[in-house]
Amino acid sequence: MRIGNDKLSCIQIPHGFKVTIYEDDEFRGRSKTFTSNVACLDSVWNDMASSIVVENSNYQQGNPSDYVVFYNDCYTKGFYRSLRPGTYKGDELGELKNNISSFYIFGNLRVRVFVNNETASGYYNTFETTQSCLGSMYNDKISSLVIEYKPYNSGGNTGGGMNNNGNFATFYADCNYGGNAIRLQPGYYPGEKLGIMKYAIASIQIPSNFQIKAFINNDNLYGGSKLINTKSSCLDYSIKNKIGSLVVEERSGYGGNNNLPTTDAVVIYTDANYKGQSSYLLPGSFSKMTQADGFPAKALSSLHVPPGFRVVLYEHENFGGKSITITESRSGFSYSSWNDRASSIKVYRY
């Protein structure tokens, strides 16, 4: 145990990982497995762990393009938000609580829904396909839900499978690739998902087809950032132990323009040429720009729109005033009046 024997009291676990702790060295004695954060181990296990195993339970299946878009009206209309795999209790659903009428599944996922139950426990029903209009038993009655991967060998849609090459970037707490480490596949990682590695990354190993967008002194994926596309045995002082959140991206497929991300999401920027503060957006309706990961109002100057996505910008909050529809990336708005004008935004995926 790198933190010392019999000293473990709490664990932060990123989505898709599982942790098994053992009472004795060499993975012997009693054991217990966890798949989500543990704020404080109970009295049976607090200060009792002597060895530990960390596994990526969804390694062959995880994909940053896997998510579900939920709508408050039938036929994928009305207010909507995208959710990635995970457990969403009543408060975490926000405006979607008891307000879901249809949903669209992207990737190899299924949805467990709980009716009139905000704790995601007890009786549930599972949907493995997109629902254009929920029946009376579930319409506007889903109070909590779980989005999970289908079993790997379950058949059906396998389009959400992870890259077969098994590539990942590895982040280390010490220089020369030492100390605590975490392996991350392409995706978005705010500070809470980095766990103990938040503000504690000193060296990085990166596959040749990957790049890292590292956000400095910010754990919410916006603000000042640095693009990293080669391994580093020891990061320089400007970034070492200052990475609060990051994005892991594949570099291929965009004509060699490494300024554009390759993750399957819309990215908006405060400056032209894809620079400045940025926010990564899955399909959803954002009545204020601040709902888009804290992006400032009337500050959008460029945006990346992947194939199959459509963006509508609105002059005023709550989708009011004039609007413009965008179906491809824009490095700026020098030939239109939309620079620093958008106050609300909708993101669609075909």
C-alpha positions in Angstrom: 0.0 0.0 0.0 1.7 3.2 -1.2 -0.1 5.3 1.4 1.0 2.9 4.2 -0.3 -0.3 5.6 -3.7 -0.2 7.4 -4.2 3.5 6.6 -6.9 3.5 3.9 -10.0 5.4 4.8 -11.6 6.7 1.6 -11.4 6.1 -2.1 -12.2 8.1 -5.3 -13.1 5.8 -8.2 -13.5 7.1 -11.8 -16.4 5.7 -13.8 -15.7 2.2 -15.3 -13.2 1.3 -12.6 -13.5 -1.1 -9.7 -11.3 -1.4 -6.6 -10.9 -4.5 -4.5 -9.2 -4.2 -1.1 -7.8 -7.1 0.9 -7.2 -7.4 4.6 -3.7 -9.0 4.2 -0.7 -8.6 2.0 -0.5 -10.5 -1.3 -4.3 -10.2 -1.8 -5.1 -12.6 1.0 -7.7 -12.6 3.7 -11.1 -10.9 3.6 -11.9 -8.7 0.6 -14.4 -6.2 -0.6 -15.0 -4.6 -4.0 -16.1 -1.0 -4.8 -17.2 0.6 -8.1 -18.0 4.1 -6.9 -16.5 6.7 -4.5 -16.4 5.8 -0.8 -16.3 8.9 1.4 -15.5 6.9 4.5 -15.0 3.2 4.8 -17.1 1.5 7.5 -15.7 0.4 10.8 -15.0 -3.1 9.5 -12.6 -1.8 6.7 -11.4 1.6 7.9 -7.6 1.5 8.4 -7.6 -2.3 7.6 -6.5 -2.6 4.0 -3.0 -4.2 3.3 -3.2 -4.8 -0.5 -5.4 -3.5 -3.3 -6.3 -4.4 -6.9 -7.5 -1.6 -9.4 -9.3 -2.8 -12.6 -11.0 -1.1 -15.5 -14.3 -3.0 -15.5 -15.4 -1.6 -18.9 -12.0 -1.6 -20.6 -13.3 -3.3 -23.8 -16.4 -1.3 -23.9 -15.9 2.3 -22.8 -16.2 4.9 -25.4 -16.5 8.7 -25.1 -19.2 8.6 -27.8 -21.5 6.4 -25.6 -24.3 8.4 -24.0 -28.1 8.7 -23.9 -30.1 11.9 -24.8 -33.2 12.3 -22.7 -36.2 14.5 -23.8 -39.1 15.8 -21.9 -41.5 15.3 -24.9 -42.2 12.3 -27.1 -40.5 11.8 -30.4 -37.2 13.4 -29.2 -38.6 16.9 -28.8 -38.6 19.6 -26.2 -36.0 20.1 -23.5 -33.2 17.6 -23.6 -29.9 16.6 -21.9 -27.2 14.0 -22.5 -26.0 11.7 -19.8 -23.0 9.3 -19.8 -22.9 5.9 -18.1 -23.5 6.2 -14.4 -26.1 6.3 -11.7 -28.4 9.4 -11.6 -30.5 9.9 -8.5 -33.4 12.4 -8.3 -31.4 15.5 -7.5 -28.8 14.6 -10.1 -31.4 14.4 -12.8 -32.4 18.0 -12.2 -35.0 19.2 -14.7 -35.3 15.7 -16.1 -36.7 14.2 -12.9 -40.2 13.0 -13.5 -40.0 14.8 -16.9 -38.7 12.2 -19.4 -40.9 11.1 -22.3 -38.4 9.8 -24.8 -34.7 9.0 -25.2 -32.1 8.2 -27.8 -29.3 5.7 -27.1 -25.9 6.2 -28.7 -23.5 3.3 -28.3 -23.7 -0.1 -26.6 -25.8 1.0 -23.6 -29.0 0.2 -21.8 -31.0 2.2 -19.4 -32.5 1.1 -16.0 -35.3 3.3 -14.9 -36.9 3.7 -11.5 -40.5 5.0 -11.2 -41.3 7.3 -8.3 -38.0 6.3 -6.7 -35.2 8.9 -6.4 -32.6 6.6 -4.9 -32.0 4.3 -8.0 -32.8 1.3 -5.8 -35.5 -1.3 -5.7 -37.7 -2.3 -8.6 -36.7 -1.1 -12.1 -37.3 -1.8 -15.8 -34.5 -2.0 -18.4 -34.6 -0.5 -21.9 -32.0 -1.6 -24.4 -33.2 0.4 -27.4 -34.2 4.0 -28.1 -37.7 4.9 -27.0 -39.6 7.4 -29.2 -42.5 7.7 -26.7 -42.7 6.0 -23.3 -45.9 4.4 -22.3 -48.1 5.7 -19.5 -46.3 3.5 -16.9 -43.1 5.4 -17.4 -43.9 8.7 -19.1 -43.0 11.6 -16.7 -42.6 9.1 -13.9 -38.9 8.3 -14.0 -37.3 9.7 -10.8 -33.9 8.1 -11.0 -32.0 5.9 -13.5 -28.8 4.0 -14.3 -27.0 4.0 -17.6 -24.8 1.0 -18.1 -23.0 -1.0 -20.8 -24.6 -4.1 -22.2 -22.7 -7.3 -21.5 -19.9 -7.6 -24.0 -21.2 -10.8 -25.5 -24.9 -9.8 -25.4 -25.2 -9.2 -29.2 -27.2 -6.3 -30.6 -25.6 -3.0 -31.2 -21.8 -3.2 -30.7 -21.1 0.2 -32.2 -20.1 1.6 -28.9 -17.1 -0.8 -28.5 -13.8 0.7 -27.4 -10.9 0.9 -29.9 -9.5 -2.6 -30.4 -6.0 -1.3 -30.2 -6.4 -0.9 -26.4 -4.5 2.4 -26.4 -4.6 4.7 -23.4 -2.6 7.6 -21.9 -0.9 7.0 -18.6 -0.4 9.8 -16.0 2.1 9.6 -13.1 2.4 11.4 -9.8 6.2 11.5 -10.0 8.7 12.3 -12.7 10.3 9.5 -14.7 7.0 7.7 -14.7 6.9 6.8 -11.1 4.5 7.0 -8.1 0.7 6.7 -8.3 -0.6 6.4 -11.9 -3.9 6.4 -13.8 -4.6 5.1 -17.3 -7.2 7.0 -19.3 -8.8 6.2 -22.6 -10.2 8.9 -24.9 -12.8 11.0 -23.0 -13.4 14.0 -20.7 -12.0 14.0 -17.2 -13.0 16.8 -14.8 -11.1 16.9 -11.5 -13.5 14.6 -9.7 -12.7 11.8 -12.2 -9.0 12.2 -11.8 -9.3 11.5 -8.1 -6.0 11.7 -6.2 -4.2 12.6 -9.5 -5.9 16.0 -9.6 -3.2 18.6 -9.4 -0.7 15.7 -8.9 0.5 14.8 -12.4 4.3 15.1 -13.1 4.9 12.8 -16.1 2.9 11.4 -19.0 3.1 8.6 -21.5 1.1 9.2 -24.6 0.5 6.9 -27.7 1.5 8.5 -31.0 -2.1 8.9 -32.1 -3.2 10.7 -28.9 -3.1 14.2 -27.6 -4.0 15.7 -24.2 -5.7 19.0 -23.6 -4.7 19.8 -20.0 -6.5 22.5 -18.1 -4.2 24.5 -15.8 -5.5 25.2 -12.3 -9.1 24.4 -13.2 -11.0 21.1 -12.5 -14.0 21.9 -14.7 -12.6 21.5 -18.2 -12.3 25.2 -19.0 -10.0 28.1 -18.8 -6.3 28.2 -19.7 -5.1 24.9 -21.2 -2.1 23.3 -22.9 -2.0 20.8 -25.7 0.3 17.8 -25.1 1.0 15.3 -27.9 4.3 13.7 -26.9 5.4 11.9 -23.7 7.2 13.7 -21.0 9.3 12.2 -18.3 8.9 15.4 -16.2 6.5 18.2 -17.1 7.9 21.7 -16.9 7.1 24.0 -14.0 4.2 25.8 -15.8 2.1 22.6 -15.8 3.6 20.1 -13.3 1.2 19.4 -10.5 -1.2 22.0 -11.9 -3.5 19.9 -14.2 -6.9 20.0 -12.6 -8.9 18.4 -15.5 -8.1 17.1 -19.0 -9.3 15.7 -22.2 -7.8 12.6 -23.9 -8.2 12.8 -27.7 -7.3 10.8 -30.8 -5.5 12.9 -33.4 -6.3 11.0 -36.6 -9.2 11.8 -38.9 -9.3 15.6 -39.1 -6.9 16.3 -42.0 -3.9 16.7 -39.7 -5.3 19.8 -37.9 -4.3 19.0 -34.3 -6.0 22.2 -33.1 -9.4 20.5 -33.5 -10.4 17.8 -31.0 -11.4 14.4 -32.3 -13.8 13.6 -29.4 -17.4 13.2 -30.5 -18.8 16.4 -29.1 -19.2 20.1 -29.9 -16.5 22.4 -28.5 -17.1 26.1 -28.1 -14.3 28.7 -27.6 -14.1 32.3 -26.4 -11.5 33.2 -29.0 -11.1 32.7 -32.7 -9.1 29.8 -34.2 -10.3 27.4 -31.5 -8.4 29.2 -28.7 -9.3 30.6 -25.3 -11.7 29.2 -22.7 -13.6 26.2 -24.0 -16.5 23.9 -23.2 -17.3 20.4 -24.5 -21.0 19.9 -25.2 -23.0 16.8 -25.8 -26.5 17.1 -27.3 -28.6 19.3 -25.0 -30.5 22.6 -24.7 -28.7 25.2 -22.6 -30.9 28.2 -21.9 -28.0 30.2 -20.5 -24.4 29.9 -21.7 -23.3 29.4 -18.1 -25.1 26.0 -18.2 -22.6 25.0 -20.8 -19.9 24.1 -18.3 -19.6 27.7 -17.1 -19.0 29.3 -20.5 -19.5 33.1 -20.4 -22.4 34.8 -22.1 -21.8 36.7 -25.3 -18.2 35.4 -25.6 -18.4 32.6 -28.3 -16.0 33.3 -31.1 -15.3 29.9 -32.7 -16.6 26.3 -32.4 -15.8 22.8 -33.5 -18.8 20.8 -34.9 -18.1 17.1 -35.6 -19.8 15.4 -38.5 -23.4 14.5 -37.6 -23.9 17.4 -35.2 -25.9 20.6 -35.6 -25.7 23.7 -33.4 -28.2 26.6 -33.0 -27.0 29.8 -31.4 -29.5 32.3 -30.0 -29.1 36.0 -29.4 -30.8 36.0 -26.0 -31.2 33.6 -23.1 -34.0 31.0 -23.1 -33.5 30.7 -26.9 -34.9 34.1 -27.7 -34.1 36.7 -30.4 -32.4 35.9 -33.6 -30.7 32.5 -34.2 -28.2 30.9 -36.5 -27.8 27.2 -37.4 -24.3 25.8 -37.8 -23.4 22.4 -39.2 -19.6 22.6 -39.5 -16.7 24.0 -37.6 -16.2 27.8 -37.6 -12.8 29.3 -36.9 -14.4 32.6 -36.4 -17.3 34.9 -37.3 -15.5 37.7 -39.1 -18.0 37.7 -42.0 -21.1 37.7 -39.8 -22.4 39.6 -36.8 -22.3 36.5 -34.5 -19.0 37.1 -32.8 -19.5 37.4 -29.0 -23.2 37.4 -29.4 -24.6 34.0 -28.4 -26.5 33.9 -25.0 -28.0 30.4 -25.3 -27.4 27.3 -27.4 -28.8 24.0 -28.5 -26.7 21.0 -29.7 -28.3 18.3 -31.8 -26.9 15.0 -33.1 -28.5 13.4 -36.2 
